[in-house]
Amino acid sequence: MTVSVTIDGHAVSVADGSTILEACREIGSEQPTLCWVSTLTPVNVCRVCVVEVEGSRTLVPSCSRQVEEGMVVDTDSERVRHSRKMVLEFLASSADLSESEMAPWMERYGVDPSRYGPPSGPHHDRDHRHAGHHPEPDGSAAETVDQPVKVDNALYIRDYASCILCYKCVQACGEEAQNTFAIAVAGRGFDARISTELDTPLTDSACVFCGNCVGVCPTGALQFRSEYEMRKAGIWNEDEQKVTRTVCSYCAIGCNLELHVQDNRIVKVTSPLDHPVTHGNLCIKGRFGYDYVQELGDLATSPIDEVLRAARADSR
């Protein structure tokens, strides 16, 4: 059964139960998304995908609102543009979106987070704040989630200065993928943050280091340790990377891997969202266990080898 809708003046027929976002993509109309990923249930928290539906009092999130027969949708009205600009300004004034895919949309909508004031300095005690006990702002700077990067293991880092609380990592760690429940949202209001149980170090928590949270993070708040170290050294270059799909060699399940290779080195491993076995998810071996392919030897002298060797030494 199909449903006929009109999007930006274009008639389109989609399967009953489809979302507005899916209908938009049927006609090649891309919409900005941050908290949405095809393998997880929409949680409607980032609000950058809102659209205007004829007859609706409020703007609706296109990622979760299902289409209805005869629905008329406007994805680029003045009201939609103003809302998206405001949301992106709020997010960018408090979190670092430089490694997200929002740059083209921010330019399109004329986003200027600096009008809220210069960003405040990093918070070293953010994890220990008590809900409801907020320092009174003096209005001289925009409050941010800036804080030191958490580097406590050899596999991935947590840069919560880029976290927008999209909940995707919590979903991936929970009942929608891994069922480990190692992380959740702690705190309230602006002090809300992603945390392990009782704020224990990641290595002492319930985390099994599958990296599925890293795989769904839209802002770079969670990154492969290799990617983080290479970015810090200024040698991370996605334009030079070749992505090759293969099958994981550790067991017989048949998980598909996407090997990201730069300078003849595997620098990270992802999994395709559309693969019927993995749906983007992997275990610790599939996502991080590739060093046996490229064991660093005495003759390894490339900049990547030097960076990875130094990162390994720091993790011991």
Secondary structure, 3 states (H helix, E strand, C coil): CEEEEEECCEEEEEECCCEHHHHHHHCCCCCCCCCCCCCCCCCCCCCCCEEEECCCCCCEECCCCECCCCCEEECCCHHHHHHHHHHHHHHHHHCCCCCCCCHHHHHHCCCCHHHHCCECCCCCCHHHCCCCCCCCCCCCCECCCCCCCECCCCCEEECHHHCCCCCHHHHHHCCCCCCCCCEEEECCHHHCEEEEHHHCCHHHCCCCCCCHHHHHCCCCCEEEHHHHHHHHHCCCCHHHCEEEEEECCCCCCCCEEEEEEECCEEEEEECCCCCCCCCCCCCHHHHHCCHHHCCCCCCCCCHHHHHHHHHHHHHC
